Amino acid sequence: MRRGERSIGQLPRPLLLAFVILMSAQLVAHHLNRNSASVGYQALEPPLSVAIYRGAAMGSEALMSYLLAIKLQLHDNQLGLHFRYSLIDYRLLVRWLETISAISPDNEYPLLLASRVYSSTRDTEQLRYLLGYIEAGFDRNPQLHWRRMTEATLIAKHKMGDLELALRLAEKVASQPPEIKMPAWARDFRFLLLAELNEFESAIAIIQALLNTEAANDPDEKRFLREKLSKFQQNLFEIQQKQSN
């Protein structure tokens, strides 16, 4: 148990009881209705205010935040059936995620749900709502959410086909000050994306700057950067040769 965290026995009994009731009701509904053949999707209801949830938490905001996140995650499984994410109102979904984050800002789970679960949708507009939420969370706490931001970059690139958006998100990660601890690969996303945009001159300039400073001090990373530098320089040379012919 981390310092400052309360054990289960120290949590407010009403909050623990609410958690048990919620999970029991979910299990009973699943058991009683798993054979139902015709079930209509029940839309999300708007969340209550953050103040109400915090008041109900009675000092256990972290647990309340996780409780609401679990409840939200179970929403697409209704009466024993799994419904498509396309049925969810993603604007309302993001409101729920924002509310859960506001209740306990140190909880990474809501952003993880956004990047790992709800990003399964194929709707690009729904994905934009999610990426906006992830970006806002990263802006508030880049140390906590840099992983989710790199995942957002991949979502923008591979699922949305929006390299410009992916590059903008990657540049936010790369521009974080040194006190934000993250692996070098997370900061290297931007020049890889620049290469895909055929912006080889910009990618080359970034790599050369990294190699000429202490920003890249790991031998494996330096080797990786030198390999990419050589490849991008060759690509740029080939493009310039085609243009001159």
Backbone torsions as a table, in degrees:
resi	resn	phi	psi	omega
1	MET	NA	133.2	-179.7
2	ARG	-72.1	153.0	176.8
3	ARG	-61.0	133.7	178.0
4	GLY	93.1	-13.5	177.6
5	GLU	-87.3	145.5	178.4
6	ARG	-92.9	146.0	175.8
7	SER	-72.0	165.7	179.8
8	ILE	-57.5	-38.0	-178.8
9	GLY	-66.3	-19.5	-178.9
10	GLN	-91.6	-7.7	-178.1
11	LEU	-75.9	151.6	-179.3
12	PRO	-57.4	132.7	-178.7
13	ARG	-59.2	-41.3	178.9
14	PRO	-60.6	-35.7	-179.9
15	LEU	-70.7	-41.0	176.1
16	LEU	-63.6	-40.7	178.7
17	LEU	-63.0	-40.4	178.9
18	ALA	-63.0	-38.9	179.2
19	PHE	-64.5	-44.9	-179.9
20	VAL	-63.3	-43.1	-179.6
21	ILE	-63.2	-43.4	-179.5
22	LEU	-60.7	-49.2	-178.1
23	MET	-67.8	-37.2	178.5
24	SER	-65.1	-42.2	179.4
25	ALA	-63.0	-38.9	179.2
26	GLN	-63.4	-44.2	-179.4
27	LEU	-66.6	-41.3	179.3
28	VAL	-64.2	-43.5	179.2
29	ALA	-62.2	-40.9	179.1
30	HIS	-63.3	-41.7	-177.5
31	HIS	-69.4	-43.0	-175.2
32	LEU	-74.8	-24.1	-171.4
33	ASN	-119.9	11.0	-174.0
34	ARG	-66.4	-22.0	-179.7
35	ASN	-95.3	5.3	-179.0
36	SER	-68.2	131.6	-175.7
37	ALA	-95.1	-26.1	-177.1
38	SER	-126.1	99.9	-177.7
39	VAL	-127.0	132.6	177.0
40	GLY	-91.1	143.9	179.9
41	TYR	-70.6	130.0	176.9
42	GLN	-95.9	116.9	-175.1
43	ALA	-67.5	157.5	174.9
44	LEU	-62.1	140.2	170.3
45	GLU	-91.9	149.4	178.5
46	PRO	-61.6	146.6	177.4
47	PRO	-71.5	158.3	172.4
48	LEU	-76.1	177.3	-179.2
49	SER	-72.0	155.3	177.9
50	VAL	-59.2	-38.1	-178.9
51	ALA	-61.2	-39.5	-180.0
52	ILE	-65.2	-45.5	-179.9
53	TYR	-65.2	-39.3	179.7
54	ARG	-66.5	-39.0	177.4
55	GLY	-63.6	-40.8	179.1
56	ALA	-69.3	-25.2	-178.5
57	ALA	-71.1	-23.2	177.5
58	MET	51.7	45.8	176.7
59	GLY	93.2	-2.6	-179.9
60	SER	-114.5	58.7	-176.9
61	GLU	-61.8	-36.3	-179.1
62	ALA	-61.6	-44.6	179.4
63	LEU	-66.5	-42.4	177.7
64	MET	-59.9	-40.7	179.3
65	SER	-62.1	-45.9	178.8
66	TYR	-65.5	-39.2	179.3
67	LEU	-59.5	-46.2	179.7
68	LEU	-68.7	-35.6	178.4
69	ALA	-64.5	-41.0	178.2
70	ILE	-65.6	-43.1	177.9
71	LYS	-59.4	-43.1	178.8
72	LEU	-65.0	-42.3	-178.2
73	GLN	-63.7	-30.7	-179.4
74	LEU	-81.6	-4.9	-173.4
75	HIS	-62.9	-36.2	-177.4
76	ASP	-77.5	-4.3	172.3
77	ASN	-107.4	96.5	-175.8
78	GLN	-117.3	129.3	177.4
79	LEU	53.5	37.9	175.6
80	GLY	83.3	2.1	-179.3
81	LEU	-117.8	146.4	176.5
82	HIS	-97.8	125.9	-179.6
83	PHE	-100.4	151.2	-179.5
84	ARG	-65.7	146.2	178.6
85	TYR	-65.2	-22.4	-179.8
86	SER	-63.9	-17.9	178.9
87	LEU	-80.6	-16.5	-176.4
88	ILE	-78.9	138.1	172.1
89	ASP	-77.5	104.6	-173.7
90	TYR	-70.9	-24.7	174.2
91	ARG	-64.3	-43.0	178.7
92	LEU	-71.7	-36.0	176.3
93	LEU	-59.3	-45.1	179.8
94	VAL	-65.9	-34.4	174.6
95	ARG	-59.9	-42.0	177.4
96	TRP	-63.0	-46.3	-179.2
97	LEU	-62.6	-41.2	178.5
98	GLU	-63.6	-41.0	178.9
99	THR	-63.6	-45.5	179.9
100	ILE	-62.5	-40.6	178.1
101	SER	-64.8	-39.1	-178.2
102	ALA	-68.8	-30.8	178.7
103	ILE	-65.0	-42.5	-179.7
104	SER	-139.4	89.2	-175.0
105	PRO	-59.9	-21.5	-179.8
106	ASP	-86.1	2.1	-180.0
107	ASN	-86.2	117.1	-179.2
108	GLU	-84.0	-12.9	-171.6
109	TYR	-60.8	-41.9	179.9
110	PRO	-59.4	-40.3	177.9
111	LEU	-70.2	-32.5	176.2
112	LEU	-64.9	-40.6	175.8
113	LEU	-59.1	-41.4	-179.1
114	ALA	-63.8	-45.4	-173.8
115	SER	-83.2	-28.8	-173.6
116	ARG	-104.5	-30.5	-174.2
117	VAL	-104.7	-62.5	-172.6
118	TYR	-75.7	-11.0	174.6
119	SER	-74.8	-0.5	177.1
120	SER	-68.8	-15.4	177.9
121	THR	-63.2	151.2	176.9
122	ARG	-99.9	-0.2	-178.8
123	ASP	-81.2	117.8	-175.5
124	THR	-67.0	-32.7	178.1
125	GLU	-67.1	-40.1	176.0
126	GLN	-62.2	-39.9	178.4
127	LEU	-64.3	-36.3	178.9
128	ARG	-63.7	-38.8	176.9
129	TYR	-60.0	-44.3	-179.1
130	LEU	-64.3	-45.0	-177.8
131	LEU	-65.8	-34.3	175.7
132	GLY	-62.9	-40.2	178.0
133	TYR	-66.1	-44.4	179.9
134	ILE	-63.7	-42.9	180.0
135	GLU	-62.5	-41.6	178.9
136	ALA	-64.0	-39.4	177.3
137	GLY	-64.8	-39.9	177.5
138	PHE	-64.1	-41.9	179.0
139	ASP	-60.0	-36.6	-179.3
140	ARG	-73.3	-38.7	-175.7
141	ASN	-148.6	80.4	-176.9
142	PRO	-63.7	-30.9	179.6
143	GLN	-65.0	-39.9	-178.4
144	LEU	-75.6	-34.0	-167.2
145	HIS	-115.7	16.7	-178.1
146	TRP	-63.7	-32.8	178.7
147	ARG	-62.9	-44.1	-179.7
148	ARG	-65.6	-32.1	179.7
149	MET	-69.6	-39.0	176.6
150	THR	-66.5	-35.7	176.1
151	GLU	-66.1	-37.2	176.8
152	ALA	-62.6	-37.6	177.0
153	THR	-60.7	-43.3	178.7
154	LEU	-66.7	-38.1	177.8
155	ILE	-62.3	-45.4	179.6
156	ALA	-61.6	-39.2	-176.6
157	LYS	-75.7	-51.9	-169.5
158	HIS	-90.2	-36.5	-175.7
159	LYS	-92.9	-31.0	-178.4
160	MET	-101.7	-18.9	-176.9
161	GLY	66.4	25.7	-176.7
162	ASP	-107.4	86.5	-177.8
163	LEU	-67.6	-32.5	179.1
164	GLU	-63.3	-44.9	178.0
165	LEU	-65.6	-43.1	179.0
166	ALA	-59.2	-41.1	179.8
167	LEU	-65.7	-41.9	179.4
168	ARG	-62.0	-41.8	178.8
169	LEU	-67.6	-41.3	179.6
170	ALA	-64.5	-36.2	179.0
171	GLU	-66.5	-32.7	176.4
172	LYS	-63.9	-40.4	178.6
173	VAL	-65.7	-46.7	-176.7
174	ALA	-64.5	-29.0	-174.6
175	SER	-86.8	3.3	179.3
176	GLN	-68.3	144.9	-178.9
177	PRO	-65.7	160.9	-176.2
178	PRO	-58.4	-27.1	-178.5
179	GLU	-69.1	-15.3	172.7
180	ILE	-81.7	108.7	-173.8
181	LYS	-82.6	121.5	175.0
182	MET	-156.7	156.5	-179.7
183	PRO	-67.0	157.9	-176.1
184	ALA	-61.9	-33.6	-177.0
185	TRP	-61.4	-30.5	-179.6
186	ALA	-66.1	-37.3	179.2
187	ARG	-77.9	-18.8	-176.1
188	ASP	-83.5	-6.1	-177.3
189	PHE	-55.6	-36.7	-169.9
190	ARG	-65.6	-40.7	-177.7
191	PHE	-75.2	-25.7	174.2
192	LEU	-66.8	-39.0	178.3
193	LEU	-71.2	-37.5	176.7
194	LEU	-59.0	-38.8	178.4
195	ALA	-63.7	-38.7	179.6
196	GLU	-68.9	-25.0	176.3
197	LEU	-86.9	4.9	-176.7
198	ASN	64.0	23.0	175.0
199	GLU	-91.4	60.6	-173.0
200	PHE	-66.4	-34.4	-179.9
201	GLU	-62.5	-42.9	178.5
202	SER	-65.7	-42.7	179.7
203	ALA	-62.6	-42.0	179.3
204	ILE	-63.3	-43.7	-179.7
205	ALA	-61.8	-40.5	179.7
206	ILE	-65.5	-45.0	-178.8
207	ILE	-64.2	-43.4	179.3
208	GLN	-61.9	-38.4	178.1
209	ALA	-65.4	-39.6	178.8
210	LEU	-65.2	-40.5	-178.6
211	LEU	-71.6	-26.2	-177.4
212	ASN	-89.9	-1.3	178.6
213	THR	-123.6	-176.3	178.5
214	GLU	-86.3	5.6	-178.5
215	ALA	-62.3	-32.9	177.8
216	ALA	-115.0	97.9	-177.1
217	ASN	-115.5	2.1	177.7
218	ASP	-90.5	131.1	-177.4
219	PRO	-57.1	-41.5	179.8
220	ASP	-66.0	-40.2	178.9
221	GLU	-66.7	-40.3	178.8
222	LYS	-62.4	-40.3	177.9
223	ARG	-64.2	-42.0	177.6
224	PHE	-61.5	-44.5	-179.5
225	LEU	-64.7	-41.1	179.8
226	ARG	-65.0	-38.6	177.6
227	GLU	-63.8	-43.7	178.8
228	LYS	-66.4	-38.9	179.1
229	LEU	-60.3	-46.2	179.5
230	SER	-62.3	-42.6	-179.3
231	LYS	-65.1	-45.2	-178.2
232	PHE	-67.2	-37.5	177.5
233	GLN	-63.4	-39.6	177.1
234	GLN	-65.2	-42.7	178.3
235	ASN	-62.1	-42.6	179.4
236	LEU	-64.2	-42.2	178.4
237	PHE	-60.1	-43.1	-179.4
238	GLU	-65.2	-38.8	178.2
239	ILE	-65.1	-44.6	-179.9
240	GLN	-64.5	-35.8	177.6
241	GLN	-64.9	-42.2	178.5
242	LYS	-63.9	-40.2	-178.4
243	GLN	-68.6	-29.7	-178.3
244	SER	-82.1	-16.3	-179.7
245	ASN	-86.6	NA	NA
